[in-house]
Structure formats: structure tokens, C-alpha cells
Amino acid sequence: MTSIQNVNPRVRAIRVSAQTVLQSRAEQITQEIIQGAQKPFEDVIDVSSGDSHRAGMKPVSFIRQVLAVCLHPELLEDHSLPLDVRLRAQRLLQACDGESVGSYTASSGLLHVRQNITEFITQRDAGVPANSNNIFIAAGTQRALMVVVKLLSRGEGQSQTGVLTPLPCPHTLPALLDEAGVTAVPYQLAEEQGWAVDVKELRQALRASRGRCEPRAIYISNPGNPTGHVQDRKSIQEVIQVAATERLLLLVDEVYQDSVYGPNTQFVSYKKILFEMDQEFRDTVELVSFHSLSCVSVGECGLRAGYMETINMDPDVMHFVDTMLCTDISTPVTGQLALDLMLNPPKRGDPSYDTYIQETLFTWTTLSHNAQRAAEVLNALPGMSCQPAMGGVYLYPRLDLPAMVRRQAGMQEVEADVLYCQKLLEEEGLLVGAGQQGGAAGSHHLRLSVLVPPDMLEKVLSRLCSFHLRFMNGHRSLTGKDQKENPDGVVISGEGKTFSSSVHRMEDV
Ligand SMILES: Cc1ncc(COP(=O)(O)O)c(C=O)c1O
């Protein structure tokens, strides 16, 4: 392969997202700072993805300690480590071939871990049974999803597989669908209803797609990335009914199931709801549910492990899921073991229990507090409005940008939100997500993860507010509804870096 012409055209057609370009620029700026370049900020802060460890959140000690022992079994004799850590490591090592994390596993994952996953699911879903034959471990949810979408992918043009995808959707999804060779069929989420799934929109998107592609699946992110919406029972039932009548496979990304913090809101799995429905649904609707080690409570994104559970899937098709996973030979074993530890943590009375509870509670309260704090601050800004998040790690505020910005962006052939993010990065060293037409036509949005240490959130908000006010003031004078006042009657102003909001006061950091 000597030139770009030799690269598979399908790969060349994968859209390079605006996010990828911003990400590269952020890395470049970091390098420039290391090499001594003078910038108006000391570092680049990246809150465009939900990688909490990168943002400074701490790993769960129990998981890291057990993994440390598994990687270096001499530590089994180290009595400074809690007894439950050593016992668990011993049990996990026994589950590995050759009692080593260095050996391959079955392509669908270690049976011991898959069995523990079924126990977790059964407990989560109040007794709905699960079967380890329906569990497939992969090197991350992204990989598992790719395997299923590739299995569905067929046809060209009008007969090409279509996958209904929410708008907005996880920023990594469009490239995955491109690579798998399927057509994304966007269905609009209802921003004013906190980004709820509107089945009328779903059906409308389905109708509009006929003749353009062959819709074969619905992708759902619940709790929502990037919206923070959490579906209730009724909404889930409605989606299941659409899937049933239209004979569509449900791909349900439930990786943020452990991070629901909205008042009177709780996570209920699609599987549980399906099993509460009539037999005609229970026995027929095909569902694949995804969960990941990259979820909130442990955030071990880099260890790369996730699993999918298939429901009502033809065993012959499942055989091909396994065949496709065989191309990976094996999912990283440390990731598989971490998955086991995540889903089967220390129990009350175990030596590691208190620390485990303290650490995971800290993560959860940080997330919940940050989400509320950030939404309040962002909602106080002119030209910005943010639906409250109920779960997940992102806020997805709407930007109402002045016409002048949209014209400038048009001249530079970028979207107005991308222009905003480029300038935010250059002027304040803050990287947030952009580049998705997520709301009503013409509106723009930003994606920012709030799963960061509280002091970092303050830095993020300070940089964002400071830039936003400067940017908006630079492109128009604030008048009428663009002015938002705090209770002190002080109009928010872009002068300097001090910002008074209705609830808090932030100083330059
Ligand atoms: C909705 C959603 N699905 C999947 C993933 C990726 O999961 P994994 O790291 O297991 O591939 C993420 C990112 O964390 C996500 O936000």
C-alpha cells in the first residue's frame, strides 16, 4: 500500500468529525506549551469526552488492588493487602487458563465472568433470568456494538441497512455506522422535554427513510449521551412497541446505568420492561443491551471491556457474533477481570467494603453536584440554555449564536458551534464537544463532561463563561431577551474575568 488511492474507499469515506480536528489541535497546543510557547492559559482542559480518569477522577482501589495481585501473583502473600482483595484475585486467577492474565480467553470472554454478569443482571432486573450463553464480552462497548452492526450491514443504496439513531447521539456513533457500512437514520429527540424520546419522531424518521435504505435497527442511548435524559417505563414501552411492529432490532446502550441522579428518576433496563410486557413482545422483540467498564462508578475506559446481552436472538446469528469476536482472538483479560469486579463489588462486612462505598459515593455525588452546578451557571449566560441532566456524564447546552457568527462560520466553511469551540480552545485552552446538529434546525449545542473533580469544574466554568461573554459581546450588543439578570440585578457582562451568576460567584482562576 503506497498511496491514499490504495486505501479502502469505504474507510476513506468515514467522516472525520469536527471533534477529531479539535482534538488534534488540543494535542498540538499541549505540545506547544511543553515546548515553552506563551499562552493565555497554563494547560489545555479537555471535557469533550467522558474519560473521567483523564480528567483526574481516581480509580476504585479494590479494582486496582485485585488487578495488581492478578498481574503479580506474589502479592497473594502480601498481608498488607486486604484479605478479600487477595481471595478475589486468587479466584479470578483460577478462572484464567494457566492461572495467568497473560493467557487468551474464549472469544466471548471468560465463562466465570460471564456467569457473574448474569447474576448481576438478574439482581438488577429483580429476578428476570439471564443466561451466560447470551453474554458476549468484548474490548469495549464500542467494539461489541460494531460487531452487531456489521452483522446487520448489507445491501447498497435503497436496500442498504439503516439504523435509527437519535439526534443528538454519542459523538462516536456516526463514524462507527459509517465504518460498518450502514445508513444512519436520525430521529430527533425532544429538547424542550429534556431530550425525551418522541415516538412520533421515531415513526416519522422511519417513514422518511423508506426508499432511502432498509431500516433494521433502532439505537437508543439510555441514560442519554450527550443529553442526560433518562427514559421512564412508559417511554421504554413505547419504543419496544415500535420495534415490535416494525420488526426492528433494539440496540440499547445502557453504559450509564449506574449514574442516574435526577430527582425521582431511576434507571430501568429495557430488558426488565420487555419482560413485564405481554408475551407477544417478550418472546419476539430482539434486543441487545450494552454495558461497559467505562461507566461512571469505575471509569476504567482504558482497560477496554464491555459486554452485551442478547435477547430473543436467533442462535444461528449468535454463532456469528462469536465468529466475529474470534477475529479479536480475546478481549484483554485485565479488562474482563475488572468487569467482574465492577459488577460484583465488595459486600457489607468485607474488609474493602467501606473504602469501596466511600470512593464510589464520592464519584456519584461529585457528578450529581457538578451537573446541577454547571447547569445553573450555563443557564445564567446570555445565548445559552441547558436542559437539566438526569443521568450520564454530559451536559448538552444550546447555543443561540448571533447571525454575525453564523455568517463568519459560513465564510470559513465550518459550523458556527465548531467556530465557537475553535476560538474557545485557542483563547482559553478549553476543549468541549461540538459539531452535531442536535436540536431544532439552525440551533447549535456544546457537549461537556461534568465527571471531573470539583476544582476542575470551577476552572472549566470560569474559562467557558469568560470566553462566552467576550465572544457574545464581541459579536453584538446584549439587548432584550439576551440579557439575563442575577438576583442582585447585575447584568452579566463580558468585561474582565469576573462573573456573577444567580447562584454563585466565580473569580478568575
Ligand atoms: C453511550 C456510550 N456508549 C459507549 C461508550 C464507549 O464505551 P466503551 O469504552 O466500553 O467502548 C461510551 C463512552 O464512554 C458512551 O458514552
The ligand as an SDF file (V2000), in Angstrom:
LIG
                    3D

 16 16  0  0  0  0  0  0  0  0999 V2000
  -23.1160    5.9650   25.3230 C   0  0  0  0  0  0  0  0  0  0  0  0
  -21.7420    5.3630   25.2610 C   0  0  0  0  0  0  0  0  0  0  0  0
  -21.5890    4.1520   24.7090 N   0  0  0  0  0  0  0  0  0  0  0  0
  -20.3910    3.5740   24.6240 C   0  0  0  0  0  0  0  0  0  0  0  0
  -19.2650    4.2110   25.0940 C   0  0  0  0  0  0  0  0  0  0  0  0
  -17.9420    3.5630   24.9150 C   0  0  0  0  0  0  0  0  0  0  0  0
  -17.8240    2.5060   25.7560 O   0  0  0  0  0  0  0  0  0  0  0  0
  -16.5160    1.6040   25.6870 P   0  0  0  0  0  0  0  0  0  0  0  0
  -15.3920    2.3970   26.2850 O   0  0  0  0  0  0  0  0  0  0  0  0
  -16.9210    0.4330   26.5160 O   0  0  0  0  0  0  0  0  0  0  0  0
  -16.2620    1.2310   24.2730 O   0  0  0  0  0  0  0  0  0  0  0  0
  -19.3670    5.4570   25.6840 C   0  0  0  0  0  0  0  0  0  0  0  0
  -18.1910    6.1380   26.2240 C   0  0  0  0  0  0  0  0  0  0  0  0
  -17.8440    6.0260   27.3330 O   0  0  0  0  0  0  0  0  0  0  0  0
  -20.6330    6.0540   25.7510 C   0  0  0  0  0  0  0  0  0  0  0  0
  -20.7850    7.2730   26.2680 O   0  0  0  0  0  0  0  0  0  0  0  0
  1  2  1  0
  2  3  1  0
  2 15  2  0
  3  4  2  0
  4  5  1  0
  5  6  1  0
  5 12  2  0
  6  7  1  0
  7  8  1  0
  8  9  2  0
  8 10  1  0
  8 11  1  0
 12 13  1  0
 12 15  1  0
 13 14  2  0
 15 16  1  0
M  END
$$$$
